[in-house]
Structures are given as C-alpha cells and as structure tokens.
Amino acid sequence: MRADVILMKCPETKRTYGVRIEECRGDWLRTWAFPMDEKRAVREGYNKTKITGDFSASEDFNGCPYCGSKDFVFCGRCGKLSCWNKEERITCGWCGITGDITTTTEKINVKSGGDV
C-alpha cells in the first residue's frame, strides 16, 4: 500500500495542515489530518507532492484540525486544496482567488503546497 502526505489550507484560519492519504484501488483515501508547520512541510518535502485521482475520506477521517471540515475544494487556478464548509462561494486558502463552487467528476491533479 502506498501512502503519502498532501497539504491543505484552512481558508478560515489561513493555516496549513497535512493530510495522510493511502492509495486504494487506483484512487486515494484521506485517512488523517494534522497541524503542519509550513517550515516543517518544506523540510519534509510535503510541498512537492503531486497526486492525481479521487480523494475520498475514510469513515474515521478527522477533518481539518482548525475548523473541523471533512470536505475540501480544489482550486482551478493554483491546483491546491482548501477545506470547505459548504459555502456557495469560497476564497482559496492558497492563492486568494474567490469564486463559486463547481463540481467535477474527473480525477484532479493536486499540487501539494508548492511555495508554502
């Protein structure tokens, strides 16, 4: 089983967190979220993770360590993930673009942090 860590950002707090993901039948399962210091994320190389697939949550996924959300949005501008509390409009925690929420049935290409 392959496992990795991707970075997400909480738009409410502007804080970064790590999400452990496991490969499961060609897609990815989010299993655990934890606070992540941005300097440590860079040191560990988590800011360079690039993953393609679906990102479902396991039954016991704990969600964002700051706001508690178990859902996320993918930013079409920067390609990064932010937690989502079901708002109709959201501001990306990474690049700051604001827009309406749309859905996709396609697999997404996630860039995990880049310049954190």
Secondary structure, DSSP 8 states (H G I E B T S, - for coil): --EEEEEEEETTTTEEEEEEEEEETTEEEEEEEEE--HHHHHHHTGGG-EEEE-EEE-TT----TTT---EEEE-TTT--EEEE-S-SEEE-TTT--EEE-----S-EEEE--S--
